[in-house]
Amino acid sequence: MRMVCALVAMLVMGPMMGPSAADAAPSQIAVFDFELVDTSLQGEVDGPRKDEEGRLKRAGDQVRNALAASGQFTVLDIAPVNAAAHGSNLQACGGCEVQLARQLGADLVITGTVQKVSNLILNMNFYLHDVNTGRLVIAMSADMRGNTDESWTRVADYLLRNRLLAPNYGAPQAQ
């Protein structure tokens, strides 16, 4: 676990190390739209819901905007490969997310899922891969209760603030 934390720190904090933060270029990152894994009875019966499709798009936008605002990353436009990304299951395509991100010139790539068990029980997941090696750098997850715009936004914000962009992620926190 310490090795993973050190690698995440190097990847996330790397642009700020070296001679000076101003001299280092931020990491190039591609963030793909999130995917829904709907294992609920409602999803099986009714199929995809427009409100959830909108939330998936907004979750990806929220992550892209937060990463860009952090100054630690240059967020790449996924438009050139977006159709191919939407045509694949990025979690089960054998590394196609890494190949698509490589086409964009990314150093890192983030994919995400929201698993829906029911309208009350959902889970959001971020997956960060190193494009050069194809390896999963870190995965993070948070549960949410309620299938609303607010719950999705809050859990994405939690993962961003307390995991992905946390300066000492993985270190014991003072109580």
N, C-alpha and C positions, 0 to 999 in steps of 0.2 A: 504494500500500500504506500509506503514511503517513496518507493521508486516511481509509482504513478503520480504521486503528488509533486515530486521533483520535476518530472517530465511536463506536467501541466503548468507548473510554475515557470519553467523555461519557455514553453510555447506561448503562454499568456503574458508573462513578464519580459520575455526576451526582447521585444522591441524597446523596452525601457532600460535595458542594460547596455553595457559598452561604454564608449567614450562619453556620450551624453544622450539623453532621450531625444533631443532634437536631431542628432546625427543618424539615428537608426530609423529605418523604414518600418512602418507597421506591417504585421503579417497580413497577407492577402487571404481573405476568407470568403467562401461561398456558403450561403445559407439557403437551403432548399425549403420549399413550402412543406408544411407538416402534413402527415398522413393520419387518417383515422383507422384504428383497428376496432371495429364495432362488433363486439361479441354479445351484445344485448339482444333480447328477444324482440324488442321494438325495431332494432336495426334489421334483423332477419326478416321480419314481417313487412315493415314499411320501406326499407331501403334507405338510401342516403337522404339526409335532411339539408335543406338550403342554409339554415342558420348555422349548422355545424360546419358546412363547407366554408362559409364566411369566416367563422372563428378560426379554422385551420389557416386560412390565408392571412388573417390578422395576426395570428401567433407568429408566423414566419416574419411578417413585417415588423412586429414588435422586437423580435430578436435582432433582425438586421439593423433597425434604428438604434437600439441600445448598444450594439457592438460598434457601430459607426460613431456614436456620441462618446464612447469611452476613449477614443483616440488610440486604442491599442490595436485596432484592425482597420484595414481598408476593405470594406464590404463590396464584393464584386456583383455586377449585374448578372443575374442568372437567366435573363431573357433568351440568349442564344441557345441554351440547352434546356429551357423550361419545358418545352413540349416532350422531349425525350424523358425528362425527369418525371413528368406526370404520366407518361406511358409505362413507367416501371414501378414496381414495388421497391422503393429504395432500401428497405430493410432486408429484402430477400433476393436481391438481384446479383449477388456475388461480387460486390464491389463496384457496381456501375456508378454509384454516387461519387466515388473517388475518380473514376475515369472522366465523368462529366465535369467535375471540379477542375481536373487537370487541364481540360480543354479551355477553361476560363482563365488559367494561369494562377490558380489558388494554391496556397500553402496548406490550408486547412479547410475542412468542410464540416458543416453541421447539418444533420438531418434530425427530424423530430417526429414523434408519434403522440397521439392521444388515444389511449385505450379506453373504450367505453364499455363498462360492464352493465350499467343501467344509467338512467338519467340522474341518479343520485351518486353513483360511484364511478369516478373517472381517474385517469392517471396520465400525466404528461411526462414525456421522456425526451432528453436531448442526447445526441450522440456526436462526439467530436472525433474526427479522423484526421490523421496526418496524410496529406495527399502524396507526399514523396514515398512513404513506406506502405501506405494503405492500412496501417494499423489503427485500431481504435485507441485513442488517447484516453478518453474518459466518457463514461455514460453517467447521466444523472436523472433522477426521477423524483416526482412529487405527486402525491395523491390530492384529489380535490373532491369536494362534495358539492354537487349541484352542477347542472349543465347550463350555465349562463355565461353571458359575455364577461361579467365581472369575475366569476370564478376562474375562467380561462386566463384572463388578463393578469389576475393576482398570482396564479401559480407560475406563469411564465416570468413575471417580475421576480418572484421568489427565487426561481432557479438562476436567473441572471444575476441578481444581487448577491445571493448567498452561496452560489456554487461557481458558475462560469466566470464571473468578473470579480469574485472575492479575492482580495490581495493575498490572503493566506489560506486559501481553500485546503482543507485536509488537516490543518493545524488545530490543536485543541483550542477551543474558544474560552475566554475568561467568563466566568459566571457572575 
